[in-house]
């Protein structure tokens, strides 16, 4: 039997967006710009969607 457990308390505000520091973004973009780097693999490893990393890279 699987028991469902709430991840947050009822009535607690939902945080819709995560905030990433400029330093975190810069490190991720620098890694993604390395020759032969896989943006999708890097994004998966750091826990973001690949399109987010592509956007950060485009903005850099």
C-alpha distance matrix in Angstrom:
0.0 3.8 6.5 9.9 12.9 16.4 18.7 21.7 22.9 23.6 27.2 27.7 29.9 28.5 30.4 31.1 33.2 33.1 36.6 37.8 40.9 44.0 43.9 40.4 41.5 44.7 43.0 40.6 43.5 45.7 43.1 42.7 46.5 46.9 48.2 45.6 42.7 39.7 38.9 35.5 34.6 35.9 34.1 30.7 31.4 32.3 29.5 31.6 32.2 35.1 37.1 37.1 38.7 41.1 42.2 42.8 44.8 46.8 47.6 48.7
3.8 0.0 3.8 6.5 9.6 13.0 15.1 18.3 19.8 20.6 24.2 24.4 26.4 24.9 26.7 27.4 29.4 29.4 32.8 34.1 37.2 40.3 40.3 36.8 37.8 41.1 39.6 37.1 40.1 42.3 39.9 39.5 43.3 43.8 45.3 42.7 39.7 36.7 35.7 32.4 31.6 32.7 30.7 27.5 28.3 29.0 26.1 28.1 28.7 31.8 33.6 33.6 35.2 37.7 38.6 39.2 41.3 43.3 44.0 45.1
6.5 3.8 0.0 3.8 6.4 10.0 12.5 15.3 16.4 17.2 20.9 21.3 23.6 22.5 24.5 25.6 27.8 27.9 31.3 32.8 35.9 39.2 39.3 36.0 37.2 40.5 39.2 36.9 39.9 42.3 40.1 39.8 43.6 44.3 46.1 43.8 40.6 37.7 36.3 33.2 32.5 33.2 31.0 28.1 28.7 28.9 25.9 27.9 28.8 32.1 33.8 33.3 35.1 37.8 38.4 38.8 41.2 43.1 43.5 44.7
9.9 6.5 3.8 0.0 3.8 6.7 9.3 12.1 13.4 14.1 17.7 17.9 20.0 18.8 20.9 21.9 24.3 24.6 28.1 29.8 33.0 36.2 36.7 33.4 34.4 37.9 36.8 34.5 37.4 39.9 38.0 37.5 41.3 42.3 44.2 42.0 38.7 35.8 34.2 31.1 30.7 31.2 28.7 26.0 26.9 26.7 23.6 25.2 26.1 29.5 31.0 30.4 32.4 35.0 35.4 35.8 38.4 40.2 40.4 41.7
12.9 9.6 6.4 3.8 0.0 3.8 6.4 8.9 10.3 11.6 15.2 15.1 17.4 16.5 18.6 20.1 22.4 22.5 25.8 27.6 30.6 34.0 34.4 31.3 32.6 36.1 35.0 33.0 36.0 38.5 36.7 36.6 40.3 41.3 43.5 41.6 38.2 35.5 33.7 30.9 30.4 30.5 28.0 25.5 26.0 25.5 22.4 24.2 25.5 29.1 30.5 29.5 31.4 34.3 34.4 34.5 37.3 39.2 39.1 40.3
16.4 13.0 10.0 6.7 3.8 0.0 3.8 5.5 7.0 8.2 11.7 11.4 13.7 12.9 15.2 16.9 19.4 19.8 23.1 25.3 28.3 31.8 32.5 29.5 30.7 34.3 33.6 31.7 34.5 37.2 35.7 35.5 39.1 40.5 42.8 41.1 37.6 34.9 32.8 30.2 30.0 29.8 27.0 25.0 25.7 24.6 21.5 22.8 24.1 27.9 28.9 27.6 29.8 32.7 32.4 32.5 35.5 37.2 36.9 38.2
18.7 15.1 12.5 9.3 6.4 3.8 0.0 3.8 7.0 9.3 11.9 10.4 12.1 10.8 12.5 14.3 16.5 16.4 19.6 21.7 24.6 28.1 28.7 25.8 27.1 30.6 29.9 28.1 31.0 33.6 32.2 32.1 35.7 37.1 39.6 38.1 34.4 32.0 29.7 27.4 27.2 26.6 23.9 22.1 22.5 21.2 18.2 19.6 21.3 25.0 26.1 24.6 26.6 29.6 29.4 29.2 32.2 34.1 33.6 34.8
21.7 18.3 15.3 12.1 8.9 5.5 3.8 0.0 3.8 6.4 8.5 6.8 8.9 8.6 10.8 13.3 15.7 15.9 18.9 21.5 24.2 27.8 28.7 26.1 27.4 31.0 30.6 29.1 31.8 34.5 33.6 33.5 37.0 38.6 41.2 40.1 36.3 34.0 31.5 29.4 29.4 28.5 25.6 24.3 24.7 22.9 20.0 21.0 22.8 26.6 27.3 25.4 27.6 30.7 29.9 29.6 32.9 34.6 33.8 35.0
22.9 19.8 16.4 13.4 10.3 7.0 7.0 3.8 0.0 3.8 6.2 5.5 8.9 10.0 12.7 15.5 18.1 18.7 21.4 24.2 26.8 30.4 31.4 29.1 30.4 34.0 33.8 32.4 35.1 37.8 37.0 37.0 40.4 42.1 44.8 43.7 40.0 37.7 35.1 33.1 33.2 32.2 29.3 28.0 28.4 26.5 23.7 24.6 26.4 30.1 30.7 28.7 31.0 34.0 33.0 32.7 36.1 37.7 36.6 37.9
23.6 20.6 17.2 14.1 11.6 8.2 9.3 6.4 3.8 0.0 3.8 5.5 8.6 10.0 13.4 15.7 18.8 20.1 22.9 26.0 28.7 32.2 33.6 31.3 32.3 35.9 36.0 34.5 36.9 39.8 39.1 38.8 42.2 44.0 46.7 45.5 41.8 39.4 36.7 34.6 34.9 34.1 31.0 29.8 30.6 28.7 25.6 26.2 27.5 31.3 31.4 29.6 32.3 35.0 33.9 33.9 37.4 38.6 37.6 39.2
27.2 24.2 20.9 17.7 15.2 11.7 11.9 8.5 6.2 3.8 0.0 3.8 6.3 8.8 12.2 14.5 17.8 19.3 21.9 25.3 27.8 31.2 32.9 30.9 31.7 35.3 35.8 34.4 36.6 39.6 39.3 39.0 42.1 44.2 47.0 46.1 42.4 40.0 37.1 35.3 35.9 34.8 31.6 30.8 31.7 29.4 26.5 26.6 27.8 31.6 31.4 29.4 32.2 34.8 33.2 33.2 36.8 37.9 36.5 38.3
27.7 24.4 21.3 17.9 15.1 11.4 10.4 6.8 5.5 5.5 3.8 0.0 3.8 6.4 9.3 12.3 15.0 16.1 18.5 21.8 24.3 27.7 29.3 27.4 28.4 31.9 32.3 31.1 33.4 36.3 36.0 35.9 39.0 41.1 44.0 43.2 39.5 37.3 34.3 32.7 33.2 31.9 28.8 28.2 28.8 26.3 23.6 23.8 25.4 29.2 29.1 26.8 29.4 32.2 30.6 30.3 33.9 35.2 33.7 35.2
29.9 26.4 23.6 20.0 17.4 13.7 12.1 8.9 8.9 8.6 6.3 3.8 0.0 3.8 6.4 9.1 11.9 13.5 15.8 19.4 21.9 25.1 27.0 25.3 25.9 29.5 30.2 29.0 31.0 34.0 34.0 33.7 36.6 38.9 41.8 41.3 37.5 35.4 32.2 30.9 31.7 30.2 26.9 26.8 27.6 24.9 22.2 21.9 23.3 26.9 26.5 24.1 26.8 29.4 27.6 27.4 31.1 32.1 30.5 32.2
28.5 24.9 22.5 18.8 16.5 12.9 10.8 8.6 10.0 10.0 8.8 6.4 3.8 0.0 3.8 5.9 9.0 10.9 13.7 17.1 20.0 23.2 25.1 23.0 23.4 27.1 27.7 26.2 28.1 31.3 31.1 30.5 33.6 35.9 38.7 37.9 34.2 32.0 28.8 27.3 28.2 26.9 23.5 23.3 24.4 21.9 18.9 18.5 19.7 23.3 22.9 20.7 23.5 26.1 24.5 24.5 28.1 29.1 27.8 29.6
30.4 26.7 24.5 20.9 18.6 15.2 12.5 10.8 12.7 13.4 12.2 9.3 6.4 3.8 0.0 3.8 5.7 7.2 10.0 13.4 16.3 19.4 21.4 19.4 19.7 23.4 24.2 22.7 24.6 27.7 27.7 27.3 30.2 32.6 35.5 35.0 31.3 29.2 26.0 24.8 25.8 24.1 20.8 21.0 22.0 19.1 16.5 15.8 17.3 20.8 20.3 17.7 20.4 23.1 21.4 21.1 24.7 25.8 24.4 26.0
31.1 27.4 25.6 21.9 20.1 16.9 14.3 13.3 15.5 15.7 14.5 12.3 9.1 5.9 3.8 0.0 3.8 6.9 9.9 13.2 16.5 19.1 21.4 19.2 18.9 22.6 23.6 21.8 23.2 26.6 26.7 25.7 28.6 31.2 33.8 33.3 29.7 27.4 24.0 22.8 24.2 22.8 19.3 19.7 21.2 18.5 15.7 14.2 15.0 18.4 17.5 15.2 18.3 20.6 18.7 19.0 22.6 23.4 22.2 24.2
33.2 29.4 27.8 24.3 22.4 19.4 16.5 15.7 18.1 18.8 17.8 15.0 11.9 9.0 5.7 3.8 0.0 3.7 6.4 9.6 12.9 15.3 17.7 15.7 15.2 18.9 20.1 18.3 19.7 23.1 23.3 22.5 25.2 27.9 30.7 30.4 26.7 24.8 21.3 20.5 22.0 20.2 16.7 17.8 19.1 16.1 13.7 11.9 13.0 16.1 15.2 12.4 15.2 17.7 15.7 15.5 19.2 20.2 18.8 20.6
33.1 29.4 27.9 24.6 22.5 19.8 16.4 15.9 18.7 20.1 19.3 16.1 13.5 10.9 7.2 6.9 3.7 0.0 3.8 6.5 9.9 12.8 14.7 12.4 12.5 16.2 17.1 15.6 17.4 20.5 20.7 20.3 23.2 25.5 28.5 28.3 24.6 23.0 19.6 19.1 20.0 17.8 14.7 15.8 16.5 13.2 11.3 10.1 12.2 15.2 15.0 11.8 13.8 16.8 15.3 14.4 17.9 19.5 18.1 19.3
36.6 32.8 31.3 28.1 25.8 23.1 19.6 18.9 21.4 22.9 21.9 18.5 15.8 13.7 10.0 9.9 6.4 3.8 0.0 3.8 6.6 9.5 11.7 10.1 10.3 13.7 15.0 14.3 15.9 18.7 19.4 19.5 21.9 24.4 27.6 27.9 24.3 23.1 19.8 20.0 20.9 18.1 15.4 17.2 17.4 13.8 12.9 11.6 14.0 16.2 15.9 12.2 13.6 16.6 14.8 13.0 16.6 18.2 16.3 17.1
37.8 34.1 32.8 29.8 27.6 25.3 21.7 21.5 24.2 26.0 25.3 21.8 19.4 17.1 13.4 13.2 9.6 6.5 3.8 0.0 3.8 6.5 8.2 6.4 6.7 10.1 11.3 10.7 12.5 15.1 15.9 16.2 18.6 20.9 24.3 24.7 21.1 20.4 17.2 17.9 18.5 15.4 13.2 15.4 15.2 11.4 11.5 10.4 13.1 14.7 14.8 11.1 11.4 14.6 13.2 10.8 14.0 16.2 14.4 14.5
40.9 37.2 35.9 33.0 30.6 28.3 24.6 24.2 26.8 28.7 27.8 24.3 21.9 20.0 16.3 16.5 12.9 9.9 6.6 3.8 0.0 3.8 5.3 5.2 6.4 8.6 10.1 10.8 12.4 14.3 15.7 16.6 18.5 20.6 24.2 25.2 21.8 21.7 18.7 20.0 20.3 16.9 15.4 17.9 17.1 13.4 14.3 13.5 16.3 17.3 17.5 13.8 13.4 16.4 14.9 11.8 14.5 16.9 14.6 13.9
44.0 40.3 39.2 36.2 34.0 31.8 28.1 27.8 30.4 32.2 31.2 27.7 25.1 23.2 19.4 19.1 15.3 12.8 9.5 6.5 3.8 0.0 3.8 5.5 5.1 6.0 8.6 9.9 10.4 12.0 14.2 15.1 16.2 18.6 22.2 23.7 20.5 20.9 18.0 19.9 20.5 16.9 15.9 18.9 18.2 14.8 16.2 14.9 17.1 17.4 17.3 13.7 12.7 15.2 13.6 10.1 12.3 14.5 12.0 10.7
43.9 40.3 39.3 36.7 34.4 32.5 28.7 28.7 31.4 33.6 32.9 29.3 27.0 25.1 21.4 21.4 17.7 14.7 11.7 8.2 5.3 3.8 0.0 3.8 5.4 5.1 6.2 8.6 9.9 10.5 12.3 14.2 15.3 17.0 20.8 22.3 19.2 20.0 17.6 19.7 19.6 15.8 15.6 18.4 17.0 13.7 15.9 15.4 18.0 18.1 18.7 15.3 13.6 16.3 15.6 11.9 13.3 16.1 14.2 12.2
40.4 36.8 36.0 33.4 31.3 29.5 25.8 26.1 29.1 31.3 30.9 27.4 25.3 23.0 19.4 19.2 15.7 12.4 10.1 6.4 5.2 5.5 3.8 0.0 3.8 5.5 5.3 6.2 8.6 10.0 10.8 12.3 14.4 16.0 19.7 20.6 17.1 17.4 14.9 16.5 16.3 12.6 12.1 14.7 13.3 10.0 12.1 11.8 14.7 15.0 16.0 12.8 11.1 14.3 14.0 10.7 12.3 15.5 14.3 12.7
41.5 37.8 37.2 34.4 32.6 30.7 27.1 27.4 30.4 32.3 31.7 28.4 25.9 23.4 19.7 18.9 15.2 12.5 10.3 6.7 6.4 5.1 5.4 3.8 0.0 3.8 5.5 5.1 6.0 8.5 9.9 10.4 12.2 14.6 18.0 19.1 15.7 15.9 12.9 14.9 15.5 11.9 11.0 14.3 13.8 10.7 12.4 11.0 13.1 12.8 13.3 10.0 8.2 11.0 10.5 6.9 8.7 11.7 10.5 9.3
44.7 41.1 40.5 37.9 36.1 34.3 30.6 31.0 34.0 35.9 35.3 31.9 29.5 27.1 23.4 22.6 18.9 16.2 13.7 10.1 8.6 6.0 5.1 5.5 3.8 0.0 3.8 5.5 5.1 6.0 8.5 9.8 10.5 12.6 16.3 18.0 15.1 16.1 13.7 16.4 16.7 13.1 13.2 16.6 15.7 13.0 15.4 14.2 16.1 15.2 15.6 12.9 10.3 12.4 12.1 8.4 8.8 11.9 10.7 8.1
43.0 39.6 39.2 36.8 35.0 33.6 29.9 30.6 33.8 36.0 35.8 32.3 30.2 27.7 24.2 23.6 20.1 17.1 15.0 11.3 10.1 8.6 6.2 5.3 5.5 3.8 0.0 3.8 5.5 5.1 6.2 8.6 10.0 11.1 14.9 16.3 13.2 14.4 12.6 15.2 14.7 10.9 11.8 14.8 13.2 10.9 14.0 13.7 15.9 15.0 16.3 13.9 10.9 13.4 14.1 10.7 10.6 14.2 13.8 11.3
40.6 37.1 36.9 34.5 33.0 31.7 28.1 29.1 32.4 34.5 34.4 31.1 29.0 26.2 22.7 21.8 18.3 15.6 14.3 10.7 10.8 9.9 8.6 6.2 5.1 5.5 3.8 0.0 3.8 5.5 5.2 6.2 8.7 10.3 13.8 14.4 11.0 11.4 9.2 11.5 11.3 7.6 8.2 11.4 10.4 8.4 11.1 10.4 12.3 11.2 12.8 10.6 7.5 10.2 11.5 8.6 8.6 12.3 12.6 10.9
43.5 40.1 39.9 37.4 36.0 34.5 31.0 31.8 35.1 36.9 36.6 33.4 31.0 28.1 24.6 23.2 19.7 17.4 15.9 12.5 12.4 10.4 9.9 8.6 6.0 5.1 5.5 3.8 0.0 3.8 5.4 4.9 6.1 8.9 12.2 13.4 10.5 11.3 8.9 12.0 12.7 9.5 10.0 13.7 13.4 11.7 14.0 12.5 13.4 11.5 12.3 10.5 7.1 8.4 9.6 6.7 5.4 9.1 9.7 7.6
45.7 42.3 42.3 39.9 38.5 37.2 33.6 34.5 37.8 39.8 39.6 36.3 34.0 31.3 27.7 26.6 23.1 20.5 18.7 15.1 14.3 12.0 10.5 10.0 8.5 6.0 5.1 5.5 3.8 0.0 3.8 5.4 5.2 6.7 10.4 12.4 10.0 12.0 10.7 14.1 14.1 10.9 12.5 15.7 14.7 13.5 16.4 15.5 16.7 14.6 15.8 14.3 10.7 11.8 13.2 10.3 8.4 11.8 12.4 9.5
43.1 39.9 40.1 38.0 36.7 35.7 32.2 33.6 37.0 39.1 39.3 36.0 34.0 31.1 27.7 26.7 23.3 20.7 19.4 15.9 15.7 14.2 12.3 10.8 9.9 8.5 6.2 5.2 5.4 3.8 0.0 3.8 5.5 5.5 9.1 10.1 7.2 9.1 8.6 11.7 10.9 7.8 10.3 13.1 11.8 11.3 14.5 14.2 15.4 13.3 15.3 14.2 10.5 11.9 14.2 11.8 10.0 13.7 14.8 12.5
42.7 39.5 39.8 37.5 36.6 35.5 32.1 33.5 37.0 38.8 39.0 35.9 33.7 30.5 27.3 25.7 22.5 20.3 19.5 16.2 16.6 15.1 14.2 12.3 10.4 9.8 8.6 6.2 4.9 5.4 3.8 0.0 3.8 5.6 8.2 8.7 5.6 6.7 5.5 9.1 9.4 7.0 8.9 12.0 11.9 11.7 14.1 13.0 13.3 10.5 12.3 11.9 8.1 8.7 11.5 9.9 7.6 11.0 12.9 11.3
46.5 43.3 43.6 41.3 40.3 39.1 35.7 37.0 40.4 42.2 42.1 39.0 36.6 33.6 30.2 28.6 25.2 23.2 21.9 18.6 18.5 16.2 15.3 14.4 12.2 10.5 10.0 8.7 6.1 5.2 5.5 3.8 0.0 3.8 6.4 8.4 6.8 9.1 8.5 12.3 12.8 10.8 12.6 15.8 15.6 15.4 17.9 16.5 16.6 13.6 14.6 14.4 10.7 10.3 12.7 11.1 7.8 10.6 12.6 10.4
46.9 43.8 44.3 42.3 41.3 40.5 37.1 38.6 42.1 44.0 44.2 41.1 38.9 35.9 32.6 31.2 27.9 25.5 24.4 20.9 20.6 18.6 17.0 16.0 14.6 12.6 11.1 10.3 8.9 6.7 5.5 5.6 3.8 0.0 3.8 6.2 5.5 8.9 9.8 13.3 12.8 11.1 13.9 16.5 15.7 16.1 19.0 18.4 18.7 15.8 17.4 17.3 13.6 13.5 16.2 14.6 11.6 14.4 16.4 13.9
48.2 45.3 46.1 44.2 43.5 42.8 39.6 41.2 44.8 46.7 47.0 44.0 41.8 38.7 35.5 33.8 30.7 28.5 27.6 24.3 24.2 22.2 20.8 19.7 18.0 16.3 14.9 13.8 12.2 10.4 9.1 8.2 6.4 3.8 0.0 3.8 5.6 9.0 10.9 14.1 13.8 13.1 15.9 18.1 17.8 18.7 21.4 20.7 20.5 17.2 18.8 19.4 15.8 15.1 18.1 17.1 13.8 16.0 18.6 16.5
45.6 42.7 43.8 42.0 41.6 41.1 38.1 40.1 43.7 45.5 46.1 43.2 41.3 37.9 35.0 33.3 30.4 28.3 27.9 24.7 25.2 23.7 22.3 20.6 19.1 18.0 16.3 14.4 13.4 12.4 10.1 8.7 8.4 6.2 3.8 0.0 3.8 6.5 9.4 11.9 11.3 11.6 14.6 16.2 16.1 17.7 20.1 19.6 19.1 15.8 17.9 19.0 15.6 15.0 18.4 17.9 14.9 17.2 20.1 18.5
42.7 39.7 40.6 38.7 38.2 37.6 34.4 36.3 40.0 41.8 42.4 39.5 37.5 34.2 31.3 29.7 26.7 24.6 24.3 21.1 21.8 20.5 19.2 17.1 15.7 15.1 13.2 11.0 10.5 10.0 7.2 5.6 6.8 5.5 5.6 3.8 0.0 3.8 6.2 8.9 8.2 7.9 10.9 12.7 12.5 13.9 16.4 15.9 15.8 12.7 15.1 15.8 12.3 12.3 15.8 15.1 12.5 15.3 17.9 16.5
39.7 36.7 37.7 35.8 35.5 34.9 32.0 34.0 37.7 39.4 40.0 37.3 35.4 32.0 29.2 27.4 24.8 23.0 23.1 20.4 21.7 20.9 20.0 17.4 15.9 16.1 14.4 11.4 11.3 12.0 9.1 6.7 9.1 8.9 9.0 6.5 3.8 0.0 3.8 5.4 5.3 6.2 8.6 10.0 10.7 12.5 14.2 13.5 12.9 9.7 12.5 13.7 10.8 10.8 14.5 14.5 12.5 15.1 17.9 17.2
38.9 35.7 36.3 34.2 33.7 32.8 29.7 31.5 35.1 36.7 37.1 34.3 32.2 28.8 26.0 24.0 21.3 19.6 19.8 17.2 18.7 18.0 17.6 14.9 12.9 13.7 12.6 9.2 8.9 10.7 8.6 5.5 8.5 9.8 10.9 9.4 6.2 3.8 0.0 3.8 5.5 5.1 6.0 8.5 9.9 10.7 12.0 10.6 9.7 6.4 9.0 9.9 7.0 7.3 10.9 11.0 9.5 12.1 14.7 14.4
35.5 32.4 33.2 31.1 30.9 30.2 27.4 29.4 33.1 34.6 35.3 32.7 30.9 27.3 24.8 22.8 20.5 19.1 20.0 17.9 20.0 19.9 19.7 16.5 14.9 16.4 15.2 11.5 12.0 14.1 11.7 9.1 12.3 13.3 14.1 11.9 8.9 5.4 3.8 0.0 3.8 5.5 5.1 6.1 8.6 10.1 10.4 9.2 7.9 5.1 8.4 10.0 8.3 8.9 12.4 13.0 12.4 14.6 17.2 17.4
34.6 31.6 32.5 30.7 30.4 30.0 27.2 29.4 33.2 34.9 35.9 33.2 31.7 28.2 25.8 24.2 22.0 20.0 20.9 18.5 20.3 20.5 19.6 16.3 15.5 16.7 14.7 11.3 12.7 14.1 10.9 9.4 12.8 12.8 13.8 11.3 8.2 5.3 5.5 3.8 0.0 3.8 5.5 5.1 6.2 8.8 9.9 10.1 10.0 8.1 11.8 12.7 10.5 12.0 15.3 15.2 14.5 17.3 19.6 19.3
35.9 32.7 33.2 31.2 30.5 29.8 26.6 28.5 32.2 34.1 34.8 31.9 30.2 26.9 24.1 22.8 20.2 17.8 18.1 15.4 16.9 16.9 15.8 12.6 11.9 13.1 10.9 7.6 9.5 10.9 7.8 7.0 10.8 11.1 13.1 11.6 7.9 6.2 5.1 5.5 3.8 0.0 3.8 5.5 5.1 6.3 8.5 8.7 9.6 8.0 11.4 11.2 8.5 10.7 13.7 12.7 12.2 15.5 17.3 16.5
34.1 30.7 31.0 28.7 28.0 27.0 23.9 25.6 29.3 31.0 31.6 28.8 26.9 23.5 20.8 19.3 16.7 14.7 15.4 13.2 15.4 15.9 15.6 12.1 11.0 13.2 11.8 8.2 10.0 12.5 10.3 8.9 12.6 13.9 15.9 14.6 10.9 8.6 6.0 5.1 5.5 3.8 0.0 3.8 5.5 5.3 6.0 5.1 5.9 5.2 8.6 8.1 6.4 9.1 11.6 11.1 11.6 14.5 16.0 16.1
30.7 27.5 28.1 26.0 25.5 25.0 22.1 24.3 28.0 29.8 30.8 28.2 26.8 23.3 21.0 19.7 17.8 15.8 17.2 15.4 17.9 18.9 18.4 14.7 14.3 16.6 14.8 11.4 13.7 15.7 13.1 12.0 15.8 16.5 18.1 16.2 12.7 10.0 8.5 6.1 5.1 5.5 3.8 0.0 3.8 5.6 5.1 6.0 6.8 7.2 10.8 10.9 9.9 12.4 14.9 14.8 15.4 18.1 19.7 19.8
31.4 28.3 28.7 26.9 26.0 25.7 22.5 24.7 28.4 30.6 31.7 28.8 27.6 24.4 22.0 21.2 19.1 16.5 17.4 15.2 17.1 18.2 17.0 13.3 13.8 15.7 13.2 10.4 13.4 14.7 11.8 11.9 15.6 15.7 17.8 16.1 12.5 10.7 9.9 8.6 6.2 5.1 5.5 3.8 0.0 3.8 5.6 7.9 10.0 10.2 13.8 13.2 11.6 14.5 16.9 15.9 16.3 19.6 20.9 20.3
32.3 29.0 28.9 26.7 25.5 24.6 21.2 22.9 26.5 28.7 29.4 26.3 24.9 21.9 19.1 18.5 16.1 13.2 13.8 11.4 13.4 14.8 13.7 10.0 10.7 13.0 10.9 8.4 11.7 13.5 11.3 11.7 15.4 16.1 18.7 17.7 13.9 12.5 10.7 10.1 8.8 6.3 5.3 5.6 3.8 0.0 3.8 6.0 9.1 10.1 13.0 11.4 10.0 13.5 15.1 13.7 14.8 18.1 18.7 18.2
29.5 26.1 25.9 23.6 22.4 21.5 18.2 20.0 23.7 25.6 26.5 23.6 22.2 18.9 16.5 15.7 13.7 11.3 12.9 11.5 14.3 16.2 15.9 12.1 12.4 15.4 14.0 11.1 14.0 16.4 14.5 14.1 17.9 19.0 21.4 20.1 16.4 14.2 12.0 10.4 9.9 8.5 6.0 5.1 5.6 3.8 0.0 3.8 7.0 9.2 11.9 10.4 10.4 13.7 15.0 14.3 16.0 18.8 19.4 19.7
31.6 28.1 27.9 25.2 24.2 22.8 19.6 21.0 24.6 26.2 26.6 23.8 21.9 18.5 15.8 14.2 11.9 10.1 11.6 10.4 13.5 14.9 15.4 11.8 11.0 14.2 13.7 10.4 12.5 15.5 14.2 13.0 16.5 18.4 20.7 19.6 15.9 13.5 10.6 9.2 10.1 8.7 5.1 6.0 7.9 6.0 3.8 0.0 3.8 6.4 8.4 6.7 7.4 10.6 11.5 11.3 13.3 15.7 16.4 17.1
32.2 28.7 28.8 26.1 25.5 24.1 21.3 22.8 26.4 27.5 27.8 25.4 23.3 19.7 17.3 15.0 13.0 12.2 14.0 13.1 16.3 17.1 18.0 14.7 13.1 16.1 15.9 12.3 13.4 16.7 15.4 13.3 16.6 18.7 20.5 19.1 15.8 12.9 9.7 7.9 10.0 9.6 5.9 6.8 10.0 9.1 7.0 3.8 0.0 3.8 5.5 5.4 6.9 9.0 10.2 11.2 12.9 14.6 15.9 17.2
35.1 31.8 32.1 29.5 29.1 27.9 25.0 26.6 30.1 31.3 31.6 29.2 26.9 23.3 20.8 18.4 16.1 15.2 16.2 14.7 17.3 17.4 18.1 15.0 12.8 15.2 15.0 11.2 11.5 14.6 13.3 10.5 13.6 15.8 17.2 15.8 12.7 9.7 6.4 5.1 8.1 8.0 5.2 7.2 10.2 10.1 9.2 6.4 3.8 0.0 3.8 5.3 5.2 6.2 8.7 10.0 10.6 12.3 14.3 15.4
37.1 33.6 33.8 31.0 30.5 28.9 26.1 27.3 30.7 31.4 31.4 29.1 26.5 22.9 20.3 17.5 15.2 15.0 15.9 14.8 17.5 17.3 18.7 16.0 13.3 15.6 16.3 12.8 12.3 15.8 15.3 12.3 14.6 17.4 18.8 17.9 15.1 12.5 9.0 8.4 11.8 11.4 8.6 10.8 13.8 13.0 11.9 8.4 5.5 3.8 0.0 3.8 5.4 4.9 6.1 8.6 9.7 10.3 12.2 14.2
37.1 33.6 33.3 30.4 29.5 27.6 24.6 25.4 28.7 29.6 29.4 26.8 24.1 20.7 17.7 15.2 12.4 11.8 12.2 11.1 13.8 13.7 15.3 12.8 10.0 12.9 13.9 10.6 10.5 14.3 14.2 11.9 14.4 17.3 19.4 19.0 15.8 13.7 9.9 10.0 12.7 11.2 8.1 10.9 13.2 11.4 10.4 6.7 5.4 5.3 3.8 0.0 3.8 5.4 5.1 6.3 8.6 9.8 10.6 12.4
38.7 35.2 35.1 32.4 31.4 29.8 26.6 27.6 31.0 32.3 32.2 29.4 26.8 23.5 20.4 18.3 15.2 13.8 13.6 11.4 13.4 12.7 13.6 11.1 8.2 10.3 10.9 7.5 7.1 10.7 10.5 8.1 10.7 13.6 15.8 15.6 12.3 10.8 7.0 8.3 10.5 8.5 6.4 9.9 11.6 10.0 10.4 7.4 6.9 5.2 5.4 3.8 0.0 3.8 5.3 5.0 6.1 8.5 9.8 10.5
41.1 37.7 37.8 35.0 34.3 32.7 29.6 30.7 34.0 35.0 34.8 32.2 29.4 26.1 23.1 20.6 17.7 16.8 16.6 14.6 16.4 15.2 16.3 14.3 11.0 12.4 13.4 10.2 8.4 11.8 11.9 8.7 10.3 13.5 15.1 15.0 12.3 10.8 7.3 8.9 12.0 10.7 9.1 12.4 14.5 13.5 13.7 10.6 9.0 6.2 4.9 5.4 3.8 0.0 3.8 5.5 5.0 6.1 8.6 9.9
42.2 38.6 38.4 35.4 34.4 32.4 29.4 29.9 33.0 33.9 33.2 30.6 27.6 24.5 21.4 18.7 15.7 15.3 14.8 13.2 14.9 13.6 15.6 14.0 10.5 12.1 14.1 11.5 9.6 13.2 14.2 11.5 12.7 16.2 18.1 18.4 15.8 14.5 10.9 12.4 15.3 13.7 11.6 14.9 16.9 15.1 15.0 11.5 10.2 8.7 6.1 5.1 5.3 3.8 0.0 3.8 5.3 5.0 6.1 8.6
42.8 39.2 38.8 35.8 34.5 32.5 29.2 29.6 32.7 33.9 33.2 30.3 27.4 24.5 21.1 19.0 15.5 14.4 13.0 10.8 11.8 10.1 11.9 10.7 6.9 8.4 10.7 8.6 6.7 10.3 11.8 9.9 11.1 14.6 17.1 17.9 15.1 14.5 11.0 13.0 15.2 12.7 11.1 14.8 15.9 13.7 14.3 11.3 11.2 10.0 8.6 6.3 5.0 5.5 3.8 0.0 3.8 5.5 5.1 6.2
44.8 41.3 41.2 38.4 37.3 35.5 32.2 32.9 36.1 37.4 36.8 33.9 31.1 28.1 24.7 22.6 19.2 17.9 16.6 14.0 14.5 12.3 13.3 12.3 8.7 8.8 10.6 8.6 5.4 8.4 10.0 7.6 7.8 11.6 13.8 14.9 12.5 12.5 9.5 12.4 14.5 12.2 11.6 15.4 16.3 14.8 16.0 13.3 12.9 10.6 9.7 8.6 6.1 5.0 5.3 3.8 0.0 3.8 5.5 5.2
46.8 43.3 43.1 40.2 39.2 37.2 34.1 34.6 37.7 38.6 37.9 35.2 32.1 29.1 25.8 23.4 20.2 19.5 18.2 16.2 16.9 14.5 16.1 15.5 11.7 11.9 14.2 12.3 9.1 11.8 13.7 11.0 10.6 14.4 16.0 17.2 15.3 15.1 12.1 14.6 17.3 15.5 14.5 18.1 19.6 18.1 18.8 15.7 14.6 12.3 10.3 9.8 8.5 6.1 5.0 5.5 3.8 0.0 3.8 5.6
47.6 44.0 43.5 40.4 39.1 36.9 33.6 33.8 36.6 37.6 36.5 33.7 30.5 27.8 24.4 22.2 18.8 18.1 16.3 14.4 14.6 12.0 14.2 14.3 10.5 10.7 13.8 12.6 9.7 12.4 14.8 12.9 12.6 16.4 18.6 20.1 17.9 17.9 14.7 17.2 19.6 17.3 16.0 19.7 20.9 18.7 19.4 16.4 15.9 14.3 12.2 10.6 9.8 8.6 6.1 5.1 5.5 3.8 0.0 3.8
48.7 45.1 44.7 41.7 40.3 38.2 34.8 35.0 37.9 39.2 38.3 35.2 32.2 29.6 26.0 24.2 20.6 19.3 17.1 14.5 13.9 10.7 12.2 12.7 9.3 8.1 11.3 10.9 7.6 9.5 12.5 11.3 10.4 13.9 16.5 18.5 16.5 17.2 14.4 17.4 19.3 16.5 16.1 19.8 20.3 18.2 19.7 17.1 17.2 15.4 14.2 12.4 10.5 9.9 8.6 6.2 5.2 5.6 3.8 0.0
